[in-house]
Amino acid sequence: MEKGIKEKIFPEITDWFNPMNKYRYAKVKDLTYKQWFWFHPSAYKLLNYGISVIGIICFLPLLLWLFFRGNYVLMIIPGILLVGNIISLIKKLKNQVAPNSNFYDFQMREYF
């Protein structure tokens, strides 16, 4: 992300190499929404894994409903989407970068 955009989002941050551990390990209720979203690992996990979980929750009942109704041809579409979401979730769980990853590490933090 460009430095100007980062400075607009967080004008108080001057050291972009800092891992911001004071927010990473803070209690969620003590953080503002912006601090929670960018710095806390729970926000990253919620959005990263939650997208696949929501897909599974949406397509599984539809698939079961079509199965019990006897619409086997129509089961192909939600079946493919369900399998895709399950595979995506498994890949995300296998390829976890670090247990305490957050959006700041991936989008804003400078490492060198």
Order of alpha helices (4+ residues) and beta strands (2+ residues): alpha-alpha-alpha-alpha-alpha-alpha
